[in-house]
Amino acid sequence: MVEAGLEAVLIKVAGIGLKPEHLGRNLAQMKPTFLRLNDLYGSHICGEGGEYETLTLDCPLFKKRLNLIETETVIHSDSDFATVAFLRIKEASLGDKPINEDFDLAVPSVLQAKPQMIYEKLQEHDAGLVNGTLPSFENLVEPLVKSSQGTTTTNENRAWISVSSVQANESGASLTIEEEVRQCFELLLGKLLPYSLELSHCAHITILVSDMELFARVNAVYGRYFGISPPSRACVAVDLPAPTRIRLDCTFYRESRPEERVALHVQGLSYWAPANIGPYSQAVIAGDHIFVSGQIGLIPSSLSLPSPGCLAMEFALCCQHVKRVLNALREHASWTGHPLSAIYWLTNIHDIPAVKHGHELLCQNSSESKVPSLFVVVKALPKGAQVEKQVLYHTGRFNTTDEDGEVVSKLEEPKFEEDGSDMGAEDGAEWVSEVSYFQNDGVAAPFAMICVKGQVQATSWNASRMKSALAPFSSRSLSTRVFAVRETNGLLKFAGD
């Protein structure tokens, strides 16, 4: 705002470290103080918590500027901790200013330094694909995630409840998509009754639709069921078993105190990150788990995808959006945050090498280098995007009892483990598992990813062969999703449930 030529002065202070003598100073003068208070106490630099209020005296859009002639300071509440004071304007006037019809508005760059580096590297990577220096995917049809016929199931683990495979009981051509969405929510509400939960307890929803053309109509009905802090979500198109057109997978958290749930619901256009393009929150903190909605590579100021289409730019943008959303949540909390999982949804199998390379660049010298990550090809993504990133984080905070019997909060880092062995199949297939978890958390914190390496015939795929891999996590599991890969007539096909 300062760089754009906006002159605003403080007219109220009500936060720790802010004093009556700060009244009347402009944002440029106060910036060092705001940064220092943010480092010391987590105060929001822009005052997004009532720490201070401002009055704009001039900006490039104004034809005249506002001059303050006489003011007085009023102490509303005197406190050693945070004095509340405001500036009473007793006399003011409008002043002439030179009219600049062609002012140079400072616009931040679309990408920050690291996303810009990733974008440039991925463009080089695409050239490698063209030159044949990277793996090819010959003789493959375009794969689709295909969802099996589902039965709605519920599972509970302490404060966490999952409701999976929610779909309309009555399926048929006579149902409109609006009626199908309403039936899904009626079924969901019925499943919540035994747990005394409401939709407001929902932390995250994954929406599977049969056709992304239905997205707007689904949103119109979906939004009626949530208030001002809806759950985070991811929406992808897959091949659902006809005539089903929508399926929901939901995660609920039964908070004991209102402050255990925090939602970041962005609705205004900015240069920062995309506003919500539907009735969902950019992120929800439930307990100490952080569910970040699936982010596509929208340009925040226009809510449009890069034109012409560019996978490298979309990937860099969606990763930048995730990081900025997490940074915004950190500004009001005393935690660093640790990634537990990442899912990259793609629409083209040939983009997998580039996206995996981009992920490796992103993980260099960061905590994401030891995070189970999935790369899943689906039928379509919202707005025709080529890639969408969805992450699960944890604050790292845990309550413990000290020597005096007081409950205190401490920070921990997650552990990451890899394991694997021969599946015992004739074709020599192996399984490999990756898991991120916290030593002190016996609830639902771990995210486990179990992959099968090698060609597995249908006769060899047996749940009992995965028992040893699943055993360490089954007692703590809240929900499970399987993305199976099988070969039929020489063609690779994906299936997920």
C-alpha positions in Angstrom: 0.0 0.0 0.0 2.9 2.4 0.8 4.6 1.6 -2.5 1.3 2.3 -4.3 1.2 5.8 -3.0 -1.5 5.3 -0.3 -1.0 7.7 2.6 -2.9 6.4 5.7 -2.4 7.5 9.3 -3.2 5.7 12.5 -6.3 7.0 14.2 -6.7 4.2 16.8 -4.3 1.9 18.7 -5.5 -1.1 20.7 -2.6 -3.7 20.6 0.4 -4.6 22.6 3.4 -2.4 21.9 1.3 0.4 20.3 1.1 3.7 22.2 -0.9 6.9 22.0 2.1 8.7 20.5 1.8 6.5 17.4 -1.5 8.2 16.5 -1.2 10.4 13.5 1.9 8.5 12.1 1.6 7.0 8.6 2.1 3.4 7.6 5.6 4.1 6.1 6.7 5.5 9.5 5.1 2.7 11.4 6.3 -0.2 9.3 9.5 -1.0 11.4 7.3 -1.0 14.5 4.7 -3.3 13.0 7.4 -5.8 11.9 9.0 -5.7 15.3 5.7 -6.4 17.1 4.9 -9.2 14.7 8.2 -10.9 15.5 7.7 -10.3 19.3 4.0 -11.1 19.8 2.6 -12.3 16.4 0.7 -9.0 16.0 -0.8 -8.8 12.4 1.2 -6.3 10.4 -1.9 -5.0 8.7 -3.9 -4.8 12.0 -6.2 -7.7 11.1 -7.2 -8.3 14.6 -8.1 -4.8 15.7 -4.6 -3.8 16.8 -5.0 -0.5 15.0 -7.2 1.5 12.7 -6.3 4.0 9.9 -7.6 6.9 8.0 -6.6 7.4 4.3 -5.5 11.0 3.7 -4.4 10.6 0.1 -3.9 8.0 -2.6 -3.6 8.1 -6.4 -7.3 7.7 -6.9 -8.1 10.9 -4.9 -8.7 14.2 -6.7 -7.9 16.1 -3.5 -6.0 15.2 -0.4 -7.4 15.4 3.2 -5.5 17.7 5.5 -5.8 17.3 9.3 -5.8 20.8 10.8 -6.6 20.1 14.5 -6.7 16.8 16.4 -6.7 15.6 19.9 -5.7 12.2 21.5 -8.4 10.5 23.6 -7.5 7.7 26.0 -10.3 5.2 25.9 -8.7 2.6 28.2 -5.4 3.1 29.9 -3.4 -0.2 30.3 0.2 -1.2 30.8 -0.5 -4.1 28.5 -2.2 -2.4 25.6 -3.6 1.1 25.9 -6.7 1.8 23.8 -6.6 5.4 22.4 -8.0 7.2 19.3 -7.4 10.4 17.4 -10.3 12.8 17.5 -10.4 14.9 14.3 -11.7 18.4 15.3 -11.0 20.2 12.0 -10.0 19.0 8.5 -9.9 20.4 5.0 -9.5 19.3 1.4 -6.3 20.3 -0.3 -5.4 20.6 -4.0 -2.9 18.2 -5.5 -1.4 17.7 -8.9 -3.5 15.4 -11.0 -1.5 12.5 -12.4 -3.6 10.8 -15.0 -0.9 8.2 -15.7 0.5 7.3 -12.3 2.7 4.3 -12.0 1.0 1.9 -9.7 3.3 -0.5 -8.0 2.1 -4.1 -8.7 3.9 -7.0 -7.1 5.3 -9.7 -9.3 3.1 -12.7 -9.8 5.7 -15.1 -8.5 8.1 -14.8 -5.6 11.8 -15.8 -5.9 11.5 -19.6 -5.2 8.3 -20.2 -7.2 9.9 -18.1 -10.1 13.0 -20.4 -10.0 10.8 -23.5 -10.1 8.8 -22.1 -13.0 12.0 -21.4 -15.0 13.5 -24.9 -14.2 10.3 -26.6 -15.2 10.3 -24.8 -18.5 13.8 -26.3 -19.1 12.4 -29.6 -17.9 9.6 -29.4 -20.6 12.4 -28.9 -23.2 14.0 -32.1 -21.9 10.7 -33.9 -22.5 10.6 -32.7 -26.1 14.2 -33.8 -26.7 13.4 -37.2 -25.4 15.8 -37.0 -22.4 13.1 -37.8 -19.9 11.0 -40.9 -19.5 8.4 -41.5 -22.2 4.9 -42.8 -21.8 4.4 -44.7 -25.0 1.6 -47.1 -25.7 -0.6 -45.6 -22.9 -4.1 -44.3 -23.1 -5.0 -41.3 -21.1 -5.7 -42.7 -17.6 -8.7 -41.8 -15.4 -9.2 -42.3 -11.8 -12.1 -44.7 -11.7 -14.2 -44.9 -8.5 -15.8 -48.2 -7.5 -19.3 -48.7 -6.3 -19.2 -47.3 -2.7 -21.1 -47.9 0.5 -21.2 -45.0 3.0 -19.1 -45.8 6.0 -18.3 -44.0 9.2 -15.3 -44.3 11.5 -14.4 -42.7 14.8 -11.0 -42.1 16.5 -11.4 -40.0 19.6 -12.4 -36.5 18.5 -12.2 -37.4 14.8 -15.0 -38.9 12.7 -14.8 -39.7 9.0 -17.8 -40.3 6.8 -16.8 -41.8 3.4 -18.4 -42.6 0.1 -21.5 -40.4 0.7 -23.7 -40.6 -2.4 -27.4 -40.5 -3.2 -29.3 -43.7 -2.3 -31.8 -43.1 -5.2 -29.8 -43.0 -8.4 -31.5 -42.5 -11.7 -32.0 -40.3 -14.7 -35.1 -38.7 -13.0 -32.8 -37.0 -10.4 -31.4 -33.6 -11.2 -27.8 -33.0 -10.0 -29.3 -30.5 -7.4 -31.5 -33.2 -6.0 -28.5 -35.6 -5.9 -26.4 -33.1 -3.9 -29.3 -32.6 -1.4 -29.7 -36.3 -1.0 -26.0 -36.6 -0.2 -26.3 -34.0 2.6 -29.4 -35.6 4.0 -27.5 -38.9 4.2 -24.5 -37.2 5.7 -26.6 -35.4 8.4 -28.2 -38.8 9.3 -24.8 -40.3 9.7 -23.8 -37.5 12.1 -26.7 -37.9 14.5 -25.2 -40.8 16.6 -22.1 -38.6 17.1 -24.1 -35.4 18.1 -22.2 -33.5 15.3 -23.3 -30.8 12.9 -22.0 -29.8 9.5 -20.1 -26.9 11.3 -17.8 -29.5 12.8 -16.6 -30.5 9.3 -12.9 -29.8 8.7 -12.4 -31.1 5.2 -14.5 -32.5 2.3 -13.3 -34.2 -0.9 -15.8 -33.9 -3.7 -15.7 -36.4 -6.5 -17.9 -35.5 -9.5 -18.5 -37.4 -12.7 -18.2 -34.3 -14.9 -16.6 -30.9 -14.1 -19.4 -29.3 -16.1 -21.5 -29.9 -13.0 -19.2 -27.9 -10.8 -21.2 -24.7 -10.7 -24.6 -26.4 -10.1 -23.1 -28.5 -7.3 -21.6 -25.4 -5.7 -25.0 -23.6 -5.8 -26.6 -26.3 -3.6 -23.5 -27.2 -1.6 -23.0 -23.6 -0.4 -26.5 -23.6 1.3 -25.3 -26.0 4.0 -22.4 -24.0 5.4 -22.0 -20.7 7.1 -19.1 -18.1 7.2 -16.4 -20.7 7.9 -17.0 -23.7 5.7 -14.7 -26.6 5.6 -11.7 -26.8 3.3 -12.1 -29.1 0.3 -10.7 -30.6 -2.9 -12.9 -31.2 -6.0 -11.8 -33.5 -8.8 -13.7 -35.2 -11.6 -13.4 -39.0 -11.8 -15.4 -41.8 -13.5 -18.0 -42.6 -10.9 -20.2 -45.7 -11.4 -23.3 -44.6 -13.4 -25.7 -43.1 -12.7 -23.9 -41.6 -9.6 -22.6 -38.1 -10.4 -21.3 -36.9 -7.0 -19.6 -38.5 -4.0 -18.4 -36.9 -0.7 -15.6 -38.0 1.6 -15.8 -35.9 4.9 -13.6 -35.5 8.0 -15.1 -34.1 11.2 -13.5 -32.9 14.4 -15.4 -32.6 17.7 -13.8 -29.5 19.2 -14.1 -29.0 23.0 -13.4 -25.3 22.7 -14.3 -22.9 19.9 -10.7 -21.7 19.5 -9.7 -25.3 18.4 -11.2 -24.5 15.0 -9.9 -21.7 12.9 -11.0 -21.1 9.3 -9.3 -18.9 6.7 -12.1 -17.8 4.3 -10.8 -15.4 1.6 -13.4 -13.7 -0.5 -11.7 -10.5 -1.8 -9.5 -10.1 -4.9 -5.8 -9.3 -4.2 -2.3 -10.0 -5.4 -1.8 -12.3 -2.4 -3.6 -15.6 -3.1 -6.8 -16.6 -4.9 -10.2 -15.8 -3.3 -12.3 -18.8 -2.8 -14.0 -19.8 -6.0 -16.7 -21.7 -4.1 -18.2 -22.1 -0.6 -15.1 -23.4 1.1 -12.3 -22.1 3.2 -8.7 -21.8 2.0 -7.7 -23.7 5.1 -9.1 -25.0 8.4 -7.2 -25.7 11.6 -9.1 -28.4 13.5 -7.3 -29.2 16.8 -3.8 -28.9 15.5 -4.3 -30.4 12.1 -4.3 -28.0 9.2 -6.3 -28.9 6.1 -5.4 -26.7 3.1 -7.9 -26.7 0.3 -6.7 -28.0 -3.1 -5.0 -25.0 -4.8 -5.0 -24.6 -8.6 -2.7 -22.2 -10.4 -5.0 -19.2 -10.6 -3.6 -15.6 -11.0 -4.9 -14.1 -7.7 -5.8 -10.6 -9.1 -8.0 -12.0 -11.9 -8.9 -15.5 -10.7 -7.9 -16.8 -14.1 -5.5 -19.4 -15.2 -2.3 -18.4 -17.1 -3.0 -17.8 -20.8 -1.9 -19.5 -22.9 -1.9 -22.6 -20.7 1.3 -23.3 -19.0 1.9 -26.3 -16.6 5.1 -24.8 -15.2 3.4 -21.5 -14.3 0.3 -23.3 -12.9 2.5 -25.6 -10.7 4.6 -22.6 -9.4 1.4 -20.7 -8.6 -0.4 -23.5 -6.8 2.7 -24.2 -4.6 3.0 -20.4 -3.8 -0.7 -20.3 -2.9 -0.3 -23.2 -0.4 2.7 -21.5 1.2 1.0 -18.1 1.5 -2.1 -19.6 3.0 0.0 -21.3 5.7 1.9 -18.2 6.3 -1.3 -16.3 6.9 -2.4 -18.8 9.5 0.9 -18.6 11.3 0.6 -14.9 11.8 -2.0 -15.4 14.6 -0.4 -18.5 16.2 2.8 -19.6 17.9 3.6 -22.6 15.7 5.8 -23.3 12.8 3.9 -26.1 11.2 5.0 -29.3 9.6 3.8 -31.0 6.4 2.3 -34.5 6.8 1.3 -35.2 3.3 0.9 -33.8 -0.2 -1.3 -34.8 -3.1 -0.8 -33.5 -6.6 -3.9 -34.0 -8.8 -3.1 -34.0 -12.5 -5.1 -34.3 -15.7 -2.4 -35.7 -18.0 -0.2 -38.7 -17.3 2.6 -37.1 -19.4 2.8 -34.3 -16.9 3.9 -36.6 -14.0 7.7 -36.3 -14.7 7.5 -32.5 -14.7 5.3 -32.2 -11.6 7.6 -34.7 -9.7 10.6 -32.7 -10.7 8.9 -29.5 -9.5 8.1 -31.1 -6.2 11.8 -32.1 -5.8 12.8 -28.5 -6.5 10.3 -27.3 -3.9 11.5 -29.7 -1.3 15.2 -28.8 -1.6 16.5 -27.5 1.8 12.9 -27.6 3.2 10.9 -29.7 5.6 8.9 -31.1 2.7 11.8 -33.3 1.6 10.5 -36.1 3.9 6.8 -36.0 3.2 4.7 -38.8 1.7 3.6 -37.4 -1.7 1.1 -38.8 -4.2 0.8 -37.9 -7.9 -2.7 -38.8 -9.1 -4.1 -38.5 -12.6 -7.8 -37.6 -12.7 -10.4 -36.8 -15.3 -10.6 -33.1 -14.8 -9.9 -30.2 -12.4 -11.9 -27.0 -11.7 -11.6 -24.3 -14.3 -9.7 -26.7 -16.6 -6.6 -26.5 -14.5 -3.7 -28.9 -15.2 -2.6 -29.4 -11.7 -3.9 -29.0 -8.1 -2.0 -29.3 -4.9 -3.6 -30.4 -1.6 -1.7 -30.7 1.7 -2.2 -31.8 5.3 -0.1 -30.0 7.9 0.2 -30.1 11.7 1.1 -27.3 14.0 3.5 -29.4 16.0 1.8 -28.3 19.2 1.1 -30.9 21.9 -0.2 -30.4 25.4 1.7 -32.1 28.2 1.8 -31.9 32.0 4.8 -30.3 33.7 6.4 -31.1 37.1 3.9 -28.9 38.9 0.9 -30.7 37.2 0.2 -27.7 34.9 -0.8 -28.3 31.3 1.7 -26.7 29.0 2.1 -26.6 25.3 5.3 -27.8 23.6 6.4 -28.0 20.0 7.6 -31.2 18.3 8.6 -32.2 14.8 7.1 -35.2 13.0 9.0 -38.4 12.3 9.3 -39.9 8.8 9.9 -43.6 8.2 10.2 -45.7 5.1 9.9 -49.5 4.9 9.3 -52.2 2.3 9.6 -55.8 1.5 8.8 -58.5 -1.1 5.1 -59.2 -1.4 5.7 -62.8 -2.1 4.1 -62.8 -5.5 5.3 -64.8 -8.4 6.1 -61.6 -10.4 8.4 -60.3 -7.7 6.4 -57.2 -6.8 7.4 -55.3 -3.7 5.6 -52.9 -1.4 7.0 -49.7 -0.1 5.5 -47.6 2.7 6.2 -44.0 3.7 4.7 -42.6 6.9 4.9 -39.2 8.7 3.7 -39.1 12.3 4.2 -37.6 15.8 5.5 -39.8 18.6 3.1 -38.3 21.1 0.0 -38.4 19.0 -2.2 -41.5 19.4 -5.1 -40.1 17.5 -5.1 -39.6 13.7 -2.0 -37.6 13.0 0.0 -40.1 10.8 -0.3 -40.0 7.1 0.8 -43.3 5.6 1.4 -43.9 1.9 1.8 -47.5 0.8 2.9 -48.1 -2.8 3.4 -51.3 -4.8 6.4 -51.4 -7.0 6.5 -53.7 -10.0 3.9 -55.4 -12.1 1.2 -57.0 -10.0 -1.2 -59.4 -11.6 -4.9 -59.3 -10.5 -4.4 -62.8 -9.0 -1.5 -61.5 -6.9 -3.3 -58.5 -5.5 -4.5 -59.8 -2.2 -5.3 -57.7 0.9 -3.5 -60.3 3.1 -0.2 -59.5 1.4 -0.6 -55.9 2.6 -1.5 -56.8 6.1 2.1 -56.4 7.4 2.3 -53.0 5.7 -1.0 -51.8 7.2 -0.6 -53.3 10.7 1.3 -50.4 12.2 -1.4 -47.9 11.1 -4.7 -49.8 11.2 -5.4 -49.2 14.9 -5.0 -45.4 14.4 -6.6 -45.2 11.0 -9.4 -42.8 10.5 -10.0 -43.2 6.8 -8.3 -45.0 3.9 -8.2 -44.3 0.2 -6.7 -46.7 -2.3 -5.4 -45.7 -5.8 -4.9 -49.0 -7.5 -3.1 -49.5 -10.8 -3.8 -52.4 -13.0 -3.0 -53.4 -16.6 -5.7 -54.5 -18.9 -5.0 -55.5 -22.5 -1.7 -53.8 -22.4 -3.2 -50.5 -21.3 -2.5 -48.9 -17.9 -5.7 -47.9 -16.0 -6.1 -46.2 -12.6 -8.7 -47.0 -10.0 -9.4 -45.3 -6.8 -11.7 -45.7 -3.9 
